[in-house]
Amino acid sequence: MRLALAVGLSVLLAACAGLPPKPKPVDLPAEAPLAGVDLAVGGAWPAADWWSRYQDSTLDKLIDLALASSPTLATAHARFDSARESVRVAGAAAGARVDANSDFTRQRLSDNGLFPPELLGFHWYNLMDLGLQASYTFDWWGKQRAIVAAAVDEAHAARADRSAAALLLASSIADSYFGWQADQGRLALAKERMAAVQREGSIALERVQAELDSADTLHATAAAAAAVSEQIAGLEGSAQLRRVAVAALVGRSVAELPAFEVKPLPAVGADLPKDARLDLLSRRPDIAASRWRVESAQKNLDAARAQFYPDVSVNVLAGLQSMDIQRLIEYDSRVPLIGAAVHLPLFDSGRLKARYGANQALVDSAVAGYRETVVNAARDVATEALTRTQLAAQRAQRLIQVDAARQHRASAAARVRQGVIDARVELQATESWIDQRDALMQLDAAAMSADIGLQRALGGGYGSPPELANSNLTPTKATP
């Protein structure tokens, strides 16, 4: 007994001699790197239905349709379902296993075999087995628990990816929809400009016919009319393309979309939440997904380290065996079995160390990916917020120019009524006023796009859940 214990202890020590040291906790950033960026704060985080802040029922319908039937979101759903089933597979492997077996064999004995048929008195015989086998592997080192926990974390990451896909989908629809509204507003201004250019061309024609001007003025007005026609064609094409883009995002044909009504762009403007640097890490679904993948990689590393320890399993068989089927279920036909097995990884050509090193590399990669995601998130927030601030400043100056152009037009119209100047001066002032309004419309469209981008950059109302929505996916032994 002492010799056996000594040999077993020696083997166990040999098996664990190459055990890697326990991995150190990873160092992850605690806040988004937004320090030093001059951003106005005091606003609120986006709501889950952040697009409702624009108060547009058509946009609400489009996003509801997309969230229900978009192929892009269906792909994200499929990935989450796959990860959820992986949790069940890993959880099932962690428990006991019970198998029921039955077997019937009919065999002829060889005349030249170990037991001659003449000695036994028969050539053919039947053999029937009926048994219930149970096995259980003790998870003393936490290997299976780590595998289950890693699968749970991957399911969390897939769920966050699904939220990120939904956020990107909703923001893309809103951006395209309000881009269509901006195109319609600019198209109306272009048509106003066309009317002014055509009126100016009529006056030029009358003056040429009266031999007051040369024919060159007709060429200039024709070129101006062609330029406006080109702008109208471009805006009409852009509006059509935006509808096609919305239809593709929603997953429907253009004919199935709700009717688009021309409306003014909604007013935007809100400050960042004052705790954006800290809370952004839990408000962005892509950051949450990266964090869950770091957790999963660490659990897989723990499982790879546990492979260096011995596995201990127990097998139990409650069976019946008989050559006569009528006597199979008799007490004397029982063949019980109980056994234990110990698996000690002694020499494996470095496979365990290589597997552990690969998992360590996956941890390092997941940590690097998380850091990159955090930096990109901070860049997105700063870029969209600063862009919106810059556009607001530009809009304030553009409003001054619009008002000046309006007053100049009104002054020219008054002088035309007094007969001091002809209508061409008023028409030119009108065209300048239209140009200023068009520039203002473009600034408003850019501000709308920046506001949508900021809602996306702030996470679109996402909140990192502590566990999966279906609690049955989280095994009791696992710690997400």
Residue pairs with C-beta under 8 A, 6 or more apart in sequence:
11 344
11 346
12 310
12 344
14 346
15 308
15 309
15 310
15 344
15 345
15 346
16 308
16 309
18 308
18 352
18 353
19 305
19 308
19 309
20 305
20 308
20 353
20 356
22 305
23 298
23 301
23 302
23 305
23 360
23 363
26 294
26 298
26 363
26 367
27 367
28 291
28 294
28 367
28 370
28 371
29 281
29 371
29 374
30 278
30 281
31 277
31 278
31 280
31 281
32 276
32 277
32 278
32 280
32 281
32 374
32 377
32 378
32 381
33 277
33 374
33 375
33 378
34 276
34 277
34 280
34 378
34 381
34 382
35 277
37 382
37 385
37 386
39 271
39 272
39 276
39 382
39 385
39 386
39 389
40 271
40 272
40 385
40 389
41 271
41 272
41 273
41 274
41 276
42 271
42 272
42 273
42 274
43 270
43 271
43 272
43 273
44 270
44 273
45 273
45 279
45 283
45 458
45 459
45 461
46 455
46 458
46 459
46 460
46 461
47 53
47 461
48 460
48 461
48 462
49 461
50 170
50 455
50 460
50 461
51 59
51 60
51 63
51 170
51 174
51 455
52 60
54 174
54 178
54 266
55 266
56 177
56 263
56 266
58 177
58 258
58 259
58 260
58 261
59 173
59 174
59 177
59 178
61 258
62 173
62 177
62 246
62 250
62 257
62 258
63 169
63 170
63 173
63 174
65 250
65 251
65 252
66 73
66 169
66 170
66 173
66 249
66 250
66 251
67 73
67 166
67 169
67 170
69 250
69 251
69 252
70 169
70 249
70 250
70 251
71 251
72 165
72 169
72 249
72 251
73 162
73 165
73 166
73 169
75 165
76 158
76 161
76 162
76 164
76 165
76 166
77 162
79 158
79 161
79 162
80 155
80 158
80 159
80 161
80 162
82 158
83 151
83 154
83 155
83 157
83 158
83 159
84 155
84 158
84 468
84 470
84 473
86 151
86 154
86 155
87 148
87 151
87 152
87 154
87 155
87 473
87 474
87 475
88 473
89 151
90 144
90 147
90 148
90 150
90 151
91 148
91 151
91 475
91 478
93 144
93 147
94 139
94 144
94 145
94 147
94 148
94 475
94 477
96 134
96 135
96 136
97 134
97 135
97 136
98 132
98 133
98 134
99 132
99 133
99 134
100 131
100 132
100 133
101 129
101 130
101 131
101 132
101 133
101 319
102 128
102 129
102 130
102 131
103 127
103 128
103 129
103 130
104 126
104 127
104 128
104 129
105 126
105 127
105 128
106 124
106 125
106 126
106 127
107 124
107 125
107 127
108 123
108 124
109 115
109 116
109 117
109 120
109 122
109 123
109 124
109 125
111 117
117 123
125 323
126 323
126 324
126 325
127 321
127 322
127 323
128 320
128 321
128 322
128 323
128 325
128 328
129 319
129 320
129 321
130 319
130 320
130 321
130 328
130 329
131 317
131 318
131 319
131 320
131 335
132 317
132 318
132 319
133 315
133 316
133 317
133 318
133 319
134 315
134 316
134 317
135 313
135 314
135 315
135 316
136 313
136 314
137 144
137 311
137 312
137 313
138 311
138 312
138 313
138 314
139 145
140 309
140 312
141 306
141 309
142 302
142 306
143 302
143 303
143 306
143 307
143 309
144 303
145 477
145 478
146 299
146 300
146 302
146 303
146 306
147 299
147 300
147 303
148 475
148 477
148 478
149 295
149 299
149 478
149 479
149 480
150 295
150 296
150 297
150 299
150 300
150 303
151 296
152 468
152 473
152 474
152 475
152 478
152 480
153 292
153 293
153 295
153 296
153 299
153 480
154 292
154 293
154 296
155 468
155 473
156 288
156 289
156 292
156 295
156 465
156 467
156 468
156 480
157 288
157 289
157 290
157 292
157 293
157 296
158 289
159 465
159 468
159 469
160 285
160 286
160 288
160 289
160 292
160 462
160 464
161 285
161 286
161 289
163 285
163 288
163 462
164 285
164 286
164 289
164 462
167 285
167 456
167 459
167 460
167 462
168 456
169 249
170 460
171 452
171 453
171 455
171 456
171 460
172 245
172 249
173 246
173 249
173 250
174 452
175 449
175 452
175 453
176 242
176 245
176 246
176 249
177 242
177 246
177 260
178 265
178 445
178 448
178 449
178 452
179 238
179 242
179 445
179 449
180 239
180 242
180 243
180 246
180 260
181 262
181 263
181 264
181 265
182 265
182 441
182 442
182 444
182 445
182 448
183 235
183 236
183 238
183 239
183 242
184 239
184 262
185 262
185 264
185 265
185 441
186 235
186 438
186 441
186 442
187 232
187 235
187 236
187 239
188 262
189 434
189 437
189 438
189 441
190 228
190 231
190 232
190 235
190 438
191 232
192 430
192 434
193 228
193 431
193 434
193 435
194 225
194 228
194 229
194 232
196 427
196 430
196 431
196 434
197 221
197 224
197 225
197 228
197 427
197 431
198 225
199 423
199 427
200 221
200 224
200 424
200 427
200 428
201 218
201 221
201 222
201 224
201 225
203 422
203 423
203 424
203 427
204 213
204 217
204 218
204 220
204 221
204 424
205 218
207 213
207 217
208 214
208 215
208 217
208 218
243 254
243 257
243 260
244 254
246 257
247 253
247 254
247 256
247 257
250 257
265 444
265 445
265 448
266 448
268 388
268 447
268 448
268 450
268 451
269 388
269 392
269 451
270 451
272 381
272 385
272 458
273 279
273 458
276 381
276 458
280 287
280 377
280 378
280 381
280 458
280 459
281 287
281 291
281 374
282 288
282 463
282 464
283 458
283 459
283 462
283 463
283 464
284 373
284 377
284 457
284 458
284 459
284 462
285 459
285 460
285 462
286 373
286 377
287 370
287 373
287 374
287 377
288 462
288 464
290 366
290 369
290 370
290 373
290 374
291 370
291 464
293 366
293 369
293 370
294 363
294 366
294 367
294 370
295 480
296 366
297 359
297 362
297 363
297 365
297 366
298 363
300 359
300 362
301 356
301 359
301 360
301 362
301 363
303 359
304 352
304 355
304 356
304 358
304 359
305 356
307 345
307 352
307 355
307 356
308 345
308 352
308 356
310 342
310 343
310 344
310 345
311 341
311 342
311 343
312 340
312 341
312 342
312 343
313 340
313 341
313 343
314 338
314 339
314 340
314 341
315 337
315 338
315 339
315 340
315 341
316 337
316 338
317 335
317 336
317 337
317 338
318 334
318 336
319 334
319 335
319 336
319 337
320 328
320 329
320 333
320 334
320 335
321 328
321 333
321 335
322 328
322 330
322 333
327 333
345 352
377 457
380 453
380 456
380 457
381 454
381 457
381 458
383 453
383 457
384 450
384 451
384 453
384 454
384 457
385 454
385 457
387 446
387 450
387 453
388 447
388 450
388 451
388 454
391 443
391 446
391 447
391 450
392 447
394 443
395 440
395 443
395 444
395 447
398 436
398 439
398 440
398 443
399 440
401 436
401 439
402 433
402 436
402 437
402 440
405 429
405 432
405 433
405 435
405 436
406 433
408 429
408 432
408 433
409 426
409 429
409 430
409 432
409 433
411 429
412 421
412 425
412 426
412 428
412 429
413 426
413 429
415 421
415 425
415 426
416 422
416 423
416 425
416 426
466 480
467 474
467 480
468 474
468 480
474 480
